[in-house]
Amino acid sequence: MRKLILILCIIAVTACKTNEETVVLKGLYLYYADAAILQTPAEVYGVILDENSMELNKQVVAYKELATDMVPVEIKGEIIPKSEEEEGWPNNVRIVEILKVTKPDPEKKDVITLGK
C-alpha cells in the first residue's frame, strides 16, 4: 500500500511540472516607446514588461547614444509562445535573471539612422 501511495505522489509531482524552462539567451536588447525586444542571431522575441525588463532597461541606458540603440545583453529567461489574439513576435521572453550587459561594438556599422 505504501508503494502505491509513493508512486501516486511521484506521478502527481511530475504531472504538475510546467513546460516553461529557463534558457540563456544572448542578443541585442531594445526598449523603446513602451515595448521591448530581444534580437538573437536565430530569432526575435517580444520582452514581457515587468520589474526585470525595467531593471535591464536601466542598465542598458548607460551604453546608448540614441534612444533606438540596441545593446548586447545576456539573460536567463522563460520563452512563452504568444497567444493567437496577441500581436507581435511568435515568442515572448520573460526575463528571470540579468546575466550580463556589455557595451556595443563601435566598429560595427550595422546601425541605420533615419533623418539627421
Secondary structure as GFF3:
##gff-version 3
##sequence-region A 1 116
A	DSSP	alpha_helix	2	15	.	.	.	ID=ss1
A	DSSP	beta_strand	22	32	.	.	.	ID=ss2
A	DSSP	beta_strand	35	39	.	.	.	ID=ss3
A	DSSP	beta_strand	44	47	.	.	.	ID=ss4
A	DSSP	alpha_helix	51	61	.	.	.	ID=ss5
A	DSSP	beta_strand	71	81	.	.	.	ID=ss6
A	DSSP	beta_strand	91	101	.	.	.	ID=ss7
###
